[in-house]
Structures are given as structure tokens and as C-alpha cells.
Amino acid sequence: MTGTQGVSGWVRGLAPACFAPVMATGIVSRAVATSGARRLSWPLLGLSLAGFAVLTAALVWRLLAYRAQLAADADAPARVFGFFTFVAGSEVLAARLAGAGARAVALALCLVAAGAWGCVAARAARTLRRSPHAARAADGTWFLCAVGLQSVVVAGTALGHGPWVRGVLFGCWVAGLALYGAVLGAVGWRLRRHPVPPSALTPAYWVAMGACAISVLAGAQVVGLGWAAGPRRVLVGALLVLWGWATLLLPVLVAAGYWRHWRHRVPVRYEPTQWCVVFPLGMYAVASRALAEVSDVAALRAVGGGVTWVAGGAWLLVALAMAGLPLRFTRRTPSAPTNSPGSGQNQF
């Protein structure tokens, strides 16, 4: 009875962004596979599929048994964007399975996730309209709306090659870029007008880089569907600019971590938002290699290969920490950090 109550309590309090580990594990699996270590990629894919199955069952249970709690999350500007992790996790797996030959399963995942993106986007827009101070909650998790839409493009390009498919996916890619720009503006405004304390500068802000990286990957795969020479050059040029922006964000995010943990002595220990570091690193590695294929910039392939193992190492550290391995680093023992609204921690 106690065990049943424990599982029920876990489902009741299931975080909106609970699919973040699925996203991270799935993309690291793909990154490792594209680097040639396919035997290592299969266990990662298996873990991602198992986690996806368990979390999907829990999400359906919560929808049926704890609808009030689910609705409360959907009505909170600081939490609603976390539901896009279901979309991204599904589509990352769909793209991976399509490449492995399981196209029927991949197509089903892609269609379900695309529908889910529309539902979550509509609810998020409604929540923001009803919240007069919603912009004060803008943080890294808001970029998940762009990640979700671009993940639909990534999976779609892995499945379809018709001219109409290319047009639809290109439109989704452009819409994803527009969403990214809008969220970047909102988060930038929030950080200028309402700066976050060190304890609230969580790894969730790495999604800003991950959203840009998946836009590069989606665009590279759209280019791969076939374009005339002129439009192709324009698209590849735009992708190189996007890749440069993602690369520029890397040292900024590392510096933010240094500022948080070393300068302000917030201890390094496991927090679920750390999966938001693993996913962008894995996506950056895959996107770099994909861009190398369409741009003929060979150096990008080497960059992608190197970052793959950085992402793999980050995945291992976070997975061990989640399993209970102590992960601490601080200059001195501080008082327990406090969360603030919109910090991203309350999503997970």
C-alpha cells in the first residue's frame, strides 16, 4: 500500500518538464552513433525509450486522475513551457527510430508530438494572455517552445521527402526561428529589468543554446531535401550564422556557471535542470556534423566529433548524480539557496 501511495504521489507531482532526460539521452545517443560508436549508442537509445514509456504512462495517469494539478501547471507561466519537453523527447526519438528503420513507430510518434505541440502552444498562449506579469517569469525554459517546433522539423525531414513536405517543414522551421527570436527578446528583457539571483540562474538557461542548435540541425536537414543553388546558398549562409550564435553562447553560459558556483558559492549538486546542459551539448554536436554535410566546411565535422564526447561525459555525470552519487563543489558551505519565481527550477 505504501508503495502504491508513493507511486501515486510521484505521478501527482510529476513535473511539466519531466521528459528532459529523455531529450538529453536521445540526442546523445544520436551524437554517439554519428561519431561511429554505434554499439555505445544502442544502450542509450534503450534507456531513452524506457524512460519515455514510463513517463508517458505517468503523464496519462496524471491526466486522468490528477487533472486539477495538471491544469494548475498549465496555467502557470513559469511551468507551462515545460510540457514542450514531451514534444521534443518524442520527436528526438522519432528521428532516431526513423534512421534505425522503425519508420512506422517514428511516424506515429511524430504525428502525436506535432499535435501535442499545437495543444501546448495554444495553452501557453492562453496562459500568457491571462497573466499580466508573465514576462517576469521568462527564463531558459521558455525556449522549449522553439525546441519543440524545430524537433517536429527534425523528425519530419527524417521521414518525408516530397515537395509539399519540404514546403511545410520549411514553414515550420521559419516559424521556429521567429519563436526563438521572440523568446530571446522576452528573456533578455526579464534579465535586464528583473535580474535573477545566483541561486536562480539555473542550467535551464542552456536551452537558449540548445534551441539555436536544433534550429541549425532542422535547417540543415531541410536543405538536404533538395533546393536550387541560389536558395541553398542563402539557407546555408543563414545556418552558419545561427551556428556562430550558438557557439558564441557557449562561453557565456560557462561564465554564468562560474559566476553562480565559484563567485557566489552556490554548491554544485544534482538538480534536474542539469539535463538542460546535456541536451544542448548533444544537439550542438549533431548540428555541427549535419551542417558540415551541407556546407562543406570540414572543420565543423571535427567540432561535432569533439563535442560529442563532452556531451557524453556530461550525460554520465548527470546520470550518476541523479542515481545518487554525491556531486558537490563549493568554496565554502553556504546557506541553502532559495528559488525565485521563473527561475526554471520549479519546472522539473
C-alpha positions as CSV (number, residue, x, y, z in Angstrom):
1,M,0.0,0.0,0.0
2,T,2.8,2.4,0.9
3,G,4.5,1.7,-2.4
4,T,1.3,2.3,-4.4
5,Q,0.8,5.6,-2.5
6,G,4.4,6.5,-3.2
7,V,3.9,6.0,-7.0
8,S,0.6,7.8,-6.9
9,G,2.3,10.8,-5.1
10,W,5.1,10.8,-7.7
11,V,2.5,10.9,-10.5
12,R,0.5,13.6,-8.8
13,G,3.6,15.8,-8.5
14,L,5.1,14.9,-11.9
15,A,7.0,18.0,-13.2
16,P,5.9,19.5,-16.5
17,A,9.5,19.2,-17.9
18,C,9.9,15.6,-16.8
19,F,10.9,14.5,-20.3
20,A,14.1,16.5,-20.3
21,P,16.2,13.3,-19.5
22,V,14.6,11.6,-22.5
23,M,15.5,14.5,-24.8
24,A,19.1,14.6,-23.5
25,T,19.7,10.8,-23.6
26,G,18.1,10.5,-27.1
27,I,20.2,13.2,-28.7
28,V,23.4,11.9,-27.0
29,S,22.6,8.5,-28.4
30,R,22.3,10.0,-31.9
31,A,25.5,12.1,-31.4
32,V,27.4,9.0,-30.4
33,A,26.0,7.0,-33.3
34,T,27.0,9.6,-35.9
35,S,30.5,9.6,-34.4
36,G,30.8,5.9,-35.3
37,A,30.3,4.3,-31.8
38,R,27.0,2.6,-32.7
39,R,27.4,-0.1,-30.1
40,L,27.5,2.5,-27.4
41,S,24.6,4.4,-28.8
42,W,22.1,1.5,-28.6
43,P,22.0,1.2,-24.8
44,L,21.5,5.0,-24.6
45,L,18.6,4.7,-27.1
46,G,17.2,1.9,-25.0
47,L,17.3,3.9,-21.8
48,S,15.7,6.8,-23.6
49,L,12.9,4.6,-24.9
50,A,12.3,3.1,-21.5
51,G,12.2,6.5,-19.8
52,F,9.8,7.7,-22.4
53,A,7.5,4.8,-21.9
54,V,7.4,5.2,-18.2
55,L,6.9,8.9,-18.2
56,T,4.2,8.8,-20.9
57,A,2.3,6.3,-18.8
58,A,2.7,8.5,-15.8
59,L,1.6,11.6,-17.8
60,V,-1.6,9.8,-19.0
61,W,-2.3,8.7,-15.4
62,R,-1.9,12.2,-14.2
63,L,-4.2,13.5,-17.0
64,L,-6.9,11.0,-15.9
65,A,-6.5,11.1,-12.1
66,Y,-5.0,14.5,-11.3
67,R,-6.4,16.8,-13.9
68,A,-6.6,19.8,-11.4
69,Q,-2.8,19.6,-10.7
70,L,-2.1,19.3,-14.4
71,A,-4.3,22.3,-15.2
72,A,-2.5,24.3,-12.4
73,D,0.8,23.7,-14.1
74,A,-0.6,24.6,-17.5
75,D,-1.9,27.9,-16.0
76,A,1.4,28.9,-14.6
77,P,3.7,31.0,-16.9
78,A,6.8,29.6,-15.1
79,R,5.7,26.0,-15.7
80,V,3.6,25.6,-18.8
81,F,6.6,25.6,-21.2
82,G,7.9,22.5,-19.5
83,F,5.3,20.5,-21.3
84,F,7.2,21.0,-24.6
85,T,9.7,18.5,-23.4
86,F,7.2,15.8,-24.2
87,V,7.1,17.1,-27.8
88,A,10.9,17.3,-28.1
89,G,11.5,14.0,-26.4
90,S,9.1,12.3,-28.8
91,E,10.5,13.9,-31.9
92,V,14.1,13.2,-31.0
93,L,13.2,9.5,-30.6
94,A,11.1,9.6,-33.8
95,A,14.1,10.9,-35.8
96,R,16.4,8.3,-34.2
97,L,14.0,5.5,-34.9
98,A,13.4,6.6,-38.4
99,G,17.2,6.3,-39.0
100,A,17.2,2.9,-37.5
101,G,14.4,1.6,-39.8
102,A,11.4,1.7,-37.5
103,R,9.6,4.2,-39.7
104,A,6.0,3.2,-38.7
105,V,6.7,3.8,-35.0
106,A,8.6,7.0,-35.8
107,L,5.7,8.4,-37.9
108,A,3.3,7.7,-35.1
109,L,5.5,9.5,-32.6
110,C,6.0,12.4,-34.9
111,L,2.3,12.9,-35.6
112,V,1.3,12.6,-31.9
113,A,4.1,15.0,-30.9
114,A,3.2,17.5,-33.6
115,G,-0.4,17.5,-32.3
116,A,0.8,17.9,-28.7
117,W,2.9,20.9,-29.8
118,G,-0.2,22.6,-31.1
119,C,-2.1,21.9,-27.9
120,V,0.6,23.0,-25.6
121,A,1.3,26.1,-27.7
122,A,-2.3,27.1,-27.6
123,R,-2.5,26.6,-23.8
124,A,0.8,28.6,-23.3
125,A,-0.5,31.5,-25.3
126,R,-3.7,31.5,-23.3
127,T,-1.8,31.4,-20.0
128,L,0.5,34.3,-21.1
129,R,-2.6,36.4,-22.2
130,R,-4.2,35.9,-18.8
131,S,-1.1,36.7,-16.8
132,P,-0.4,40.4,-16.7
133,H,3.2,39.9,-15.4
134,A,4.0,36.8,-17.3
135,A,7.2,38.3,-18.8
136,R,8.7,38.4,-15.3
137,A,8.7,34.6,-15.4
138,A,10.6,34.4,-18.7
139,D,13.6,32.1,-18.3
140,G,15.5,29.5,-20.3
141,T,12.7,27.0,-20.3
142,W,10.6,29.3,-22.5
143,F,13.0,28.4,-25.4
144,L,11.4,24.9,-25.2
145,C,8.6,26.1,-27.4
146,A,11.1,26.7,-30.2
147,V,12.9,23.4,-29.4
148,G,9.6,21.6,-29.7
149,L,8.7,23.0,-33.1
150,Q,12.1,22.5,-34.5
151,S,12.1,18.9,-33.3
152,V,9.0,18.4,-35.4
153,V,11.0,19.6,-38.4
154,V,13.9,17.3,-37.5
155,A,11.7,14.2,-37.3
156,G,9.6,15.2,-40.3
157,T,12.7,15.6,-42.6
158,A,13.9,12.2,-41.4
159,L,10.5,10.7,-42.6
160,G,9.4,12.6,-45.7
161,H,10.9,13.8,-48.9
162,G,8.0,15.1,-51.1
163,P,7.9,18.7,-52.4
164,W,4.9,19.5,-50.2
165,V,6.6,18.1,-47.2
166,R,9.6,20.3,-47.8
167,G,7.4,23.4,-48.0
168,V,5.5,22.6,-44.8
169,L,8.7,21.8,-42.9
170,F,10.4,24.9,-44.2
171,G,7.5,27.0,-42.9
172,C,7.7,25.3,-39.5
173,W,11.5,26.0,-39.5
174,V,11.0,29.7,-40.1
175,A,8.2,29.8,-37.5
176,G,10.6,28.1,-35.0
177,L,13.2,30.8,-35.7
178,A,10.6,33.5,-35.2
179,L,9.6,31.9,-31.8
180,Y,13.3,31.8,-30.8
181,G,13.7,35.5,-31.6
182,A,10.6,36.4,-29.6
183,V,11.6,34.3,-26.6
184,L,15.2,35.7,-26.7
185,G,13.7,39.2,-26.6
186,A,11.4,38.3,-23.6
187,V,14.2,36.6,-21.6
188,G,16.6,39.4,-22.4
189,W,14.0,42.0,-21.2
190,R,13.4,40.0,-18.0
191,L,17.1,39.7,-17.2
192,R,17.6,43.4,-17.7
193,R,14.6,44.6,-15.8
194,H,14.4,41.8,-13.2
195,P,17.8,40.3,-12.7
196,V,17.9,36.8,-11.2
197,P,19.9,36.0,-8.1
198,P,22.8,33.4,-8.4
199,S,20.6,30.6,-6.9
200,A,18.0,31.2,-9.7
201,L,20.5,31.2,-12.6
202,T,19.9,27.5,-13.1
203,P,21.3,25.4,-16.0
204,A,17.8,25.8,-17.7
205,Y,19.3,28.9,-19.5
206,W,21.4,26.5,-21.6
207,V,18.2,25.8,-23.5
208,A,18.9,29.1,-25.2
209,M,21.9,27.5,-26.9
210,G,20.0,24.2,-27.4
211,A,17.2,25.9,-29.2
212,C,19.6,27.6,-31.6
213,A,21.5,24.3,-32.2
214,I,18.3,22.3,-33.0
215,S,17.4,25.2,-35.4
216,V,20.7,24.5,-37.2
217,L,20.1,20.8,-37.3
218,A,16.5,21.3,-38.6
219,G,17.6,23.8,-41.2
220,A,20.5,21.5,-42.4
221,Q,18.0,18.6,-42.8
222,V,15.6,20.9,-44.7
223,V,18.4,21.9,-47.0
224,G,19.2,18.2,-47.5
225,L,15.7,17.7,-49.0
226,G,16.9,19.5,-52.2
227,W,16.9,23.2,-53.2
228,A,18.1,25.2,-56.2
229,A,21.6,26.5,-56.0
230,G,20.6,30.1,-55.1
231,P,18.2,29.4,-52.3
232,R,20.5,26.7,-51.0
233,R,23.4,29.2,-50.6
234,V,21.2,31.6,-48.7
235,L,19.9,28.9,-46.4
236,V,23.4,27.5,-45.7
237,G,24.7,31.1,-45.0
238,A,21.8,31.6,-42.5
239,L,22.7,28.3,-40.9
240,L,26.3,29.3,-40.5
241,V,25.2,32.5,-38.8
242,L,23.0,30.5,-36.4
243,W,25.8,28.1,-35.7
244,G,28.0,31.0,-34.9
245,W,25.4,32.4,-32.4
246,A,25.1,29.0,-30.7
247,T,28.9,28.9,-30.5
248,L,29.1,32.4,-29.0
249,L,26.6,31.4,-26.3
250,L,28.8,28.6,-25.1
251,P,31.4,30.7,-23.3
252,V,28.7,33.0,-22.0
253,L,26.8,30.0,-20.4
254,V,30.0,28.6,-19.0
255,A,30.9,32.0,-17.5
256,A,27.4,32.2,-16.0
257,G,28.0,28.8,-14.3
258,Y,31.3,30.1,-13.0
259,W,29.7,33.3,-11.7
260,R,27.0,31.2,-9.9
261,H,29.1,28.5,-8.4
262,W,32.5,30.0,-7.8
263,R,31.9,33.7,-7.3
264,H,28.7,33.3,-5.3
265,R,29.4,29.9,-3.8
266,V,26.2,28.1,-4.8
267,P,27.1,24.4,-4.4
268,V,27.2,22.1,-7.4
269,R,24.9,19.3,-6.7
270,Y,22.3,17.4,-8.6
271,E,19.3,19.3,-9.9
272,P,17.1,18.2,-12.7
273,T,17.8,21.3,-14.8
274,Q,21.3,19.9,-15.4
275,W,19.7,17.8,-18.2
276,C,19.3,21.2,-19.9
277,V,23.1,21.3,-20.2
278,V,23.4,17.7,-21.6
279,F,20.7,18.2,-24.3
280,P,22.2,21.4,-25.8
281,L,25.7,19.9,-25.9
282,G,24.4,16.8,-27.7
283,M,22.4,18.8,-30.1
284,Y,25.3,21.1,-30.8
285,A,27.4,18.1,-31.7
286,V,24.8,16.6,-34.0
287,A,24.0,20.0,-35.6
288,S,27.7,20.7,-36.3
289,R,28.1,17.5,-38.2
290,A,24.9,18.0,-40.1
291,L,25.9,21.5,-41.1
292,A,29.3,20.2,-42.2
293,E,27.5,17.9,-44.7
294,V,25.5,20.7,-46.4
295,S,28.1,23.5,-46.1
296,D,31.3,21.5,-47.0
297,V,33.0,23.1,-44.0
298,A,35.1,20.1,-42.9
299,A,36.1,21.7,-39.6
300,L,32.5,21.5,-38.3
301,R,32.7,17.7,-38.5
302,A,35.7,17.7,-36.2
303,V,34.0,20.1,-33.8
304,G,30.9,17.9,-33.7
305,G,33.0,14.9,-33.0
306,G,34.8,16.5,-30.2
307,V,31.7,18.0,-28.5
308,T,30.0,14.5,-28.8
309,W,32.3,13.2,-26.1
310,V,31.9,16.3,-24.0
311,A,28.2,15.7,-24.1
312,G,28.7,12.0,-23.3
313,G,30.7,12.9,-20.3
314,A,28.1,15.4,-19.1
315,W,25.4,12.8,-19.6
316,L,27.4,10.3,-17.5
317,L,28.0,12.8,-14.7
318,V,24.3,13.9,-14.5
319,A,23.0,10.4,-14.7
320,L,25.3,9.3,-11.8
321,A,24.3,12.3,-9.8
322,M,20.6,11.5,-10.4
323,A,21.2,8.0,-9.3
324,G,22.5,9.3,-6.0
325,L,26.3,9.8,-6.5
326,P,27.2,12.9,-4.4
327,L,28.0,15.8,-6.7
328,R,29.3,18.8,-4.7
329,F,31.7,21.6,-5.3
330,T,31.8,24.9,-3.4
331,R,34.4,27.3,-2.0
332,R,32.6,27.1,1.4
333,T,29.4,25.8,2.8
334,P,26.7,28.4,2.1
335,S,23.2,28.7,3.3
336,A,20.7,26.7,1.2
337,P,19.9,28.6,-2.0
338,T,16.4,29.8,-2.5
339,N,14.3,29.6,-5.6
340,S,12.6,32.6,-7.2
341,P,9.6,32.6,-9.5
342,G,10.6,31.9,-13.1
343,S,14.0,30.5,-12.2
344,G,13.3,27.3,-14.1
345,Q,13.9,25.1,-11.1
346,N,10.2,24.7,-10.4
347,Q,9.7,23.2,-13.8
348,F,11.5,20.0,-13.0
